[in-house]
Amino acid sequence: MVSAAKEAKAKIINISFHEFNPFGISGVVIIAESHLTIHTWPEYGYAAFDIFCTGDVINPQVAAAYIIERFECKNPSIVEMKRGILSHENEKLPHKVSSSSAGNTELYQIVNG
């Protein structure tokens, strides 16, 4: 997860993982642009990843591709949702809100494998 964030050029702020007994891991990599999370169910051969980022500083597709490759996902599924204040005219909105801008665009991506 940390390597996926680095590959996507994210600025890492904090890292926290918890290993469950007898198995499974949940974790979060906090990045300046938001976060990446993982929840695993090894007894089912399943893991869910969230890549949540704002602006256009990082590339979530790079992080998703890295995760799919490194975890050897056999049946990856990606869902992408745009959230936040979105332009109805499909114009690019600024990352930071100023007195003359409408807001920012957030991207939420889930990778299951």
LINKAHU-V349452 format. One record per residue. RES is the residue in three letters. PHI is phi in degrees with one decimal (none if undefined). OMEGA is omega in whole degrees, 0 to 359 (* if undefined). D_CENTER is the distance of its C-alpha to the mean C-alpha in Angstrom with 2 decimals. Layout:
RES:PHI:OMEGA:D_CENTER  RES:PHI:OMEGA:D_CENTER
//
This chain:
MET:none:178:9.48  VAL:-62.9:179:11.19  SER:-63.9:178:12.39  ALA:-62.8:178:9.18  ALA:-63.2:179:8.24  LYS:-64.3:179:11.90  GLU:-59.7:181:12.08  ALA:-83.2:178:9.74  LYS:70.0:178:12.16  ALA:-82.6:176:10.18  LYS:-94.4:183:12.71  ILE:-78.1:180:12.34  ILE:-104.7:183:14.15  ASN:-156.1:181:14.37  ILE:-135.2:177:13.71  SER:-145.5:178:14.94  PHE:-130.6:176:15.51  HIS:-129.5:177:18.21  GLU:-98.6:181:20.20  PHE:-88.5:177:22.11  ASN:-104.7:15:25.72  PRO:-89.8:180:26.64  PHE:-162.3:180:23.20  GLY:110.9:180:19.49  ILE:-137.0:168:16.72  SER:-125.7:181:14.15  GLY:-159.5:179:12.13  VAL:-140.6:171:9.80  VAL:-114.7:179:9.12  ILE:-80.6:178:9.83  ILE:-121.2:180:9.48  ALA:-57.3:182:11.88  GLU:-88.9:174:9.50  SER:143.0:184:7.93  HIS:-164.2:169:5.85  LEU:-123.5:178:4.22  THR:-130.8:176:6.86  ILE:-140.0:172:9.41  HIS:-136.9:183:12.68  THR:-117.0:172:15.40  TRP:-131.2:184:18.76  PRO:-61.2:179:20.66  GLU:-64.9:177:23.80  TYR:-111.1:183:22.35  GLY:64.2:187:20.50  TYR:-130.0:173:17.24  ALA:-143.1:177:13.71  ALA:-118.7:181:10.79  PHE:-124.1:172:7.13  ASP:-117.5:175:4.51  ILE:-122.0:186:0.87  PHE:-120.0:183:3.80  CYS:-143.9:178:6.11  THR:-113.4:176:9.84  GLY:70.6:182:12.52  ASP:-122.5:181:12.97  VAL:-74.0:181:12.89  ILE:-110.9:180:9.98  ASN:-113.8:182:9.38  PRO:-64.0:179:6.07  GLN:-65.4:178:8.88  VAL:-65.7:178:10.08  ALA:-62.6:180:7.31  ALA:-63.0:179:7.62  ALA:-62.3:179:11.33  TYR:-63.0:180:11.60  ILE:-62.7:180:10.32  ILE:-59.3:181:12.64  GLU:-68.7:186:15.40  ARG:-68.3:179:15.38  PHE:-90.2:180:15.26  GLU:49.9:181:17.74  CYS:-63.4:181:16.33  LYS:-86.0:180:19.45  ASN:-134.8:182:18.27  PRO:-68.4:177:14.63  SER:-131.6:181:13.73  ILE:-119.3:175:11.04  VAL:-120.7:180:11.11  GLU:-115.3:178:10.09  MET:-128.6:174:11.29  LYS:-89.4:182:12.37  ARG:-132.9:179:13.08  GLY:96.0:179:15.24  ILE:-92.1:185:18.41  LEU:-109.9:178:18.66  SER:-78.8:177:21.65  HIS:-80.0:178:23.99  GLU:-95.9:180:25.67  ASN:61.9:175:22.55  GLU:-91.5:180:23.03  LYS:-74.7:178:20.42  LEU:-95.5:181:20.08  PRO:-67.4:179:19.87  HIS:-68.3:181:16.90  LYS:-106.4:181:19.30  VAL:-79.4:173:21.75  SER:-125.5:183:25.38  SER:-62.9:182:28.57  SER:-105.0:182:28.63  SER:-114.4:183:25.08  ALA:-87.8:181:23.61  GLY:148.2:181:20.13  ASN:-125.5:180:16.61  THR:-114.5:178:14.10  GLU:-116.6:180:10.64  LEU:-121.2:180:8.20  TYR:-123.6:185:6.49  GLN:-132.8:180:5.79  ILE:-115.8:176:7.14  VAL:-120.2:178:8.65  ASN:-113.2:179:11.92  GLY:-156.6:*:14.41
//
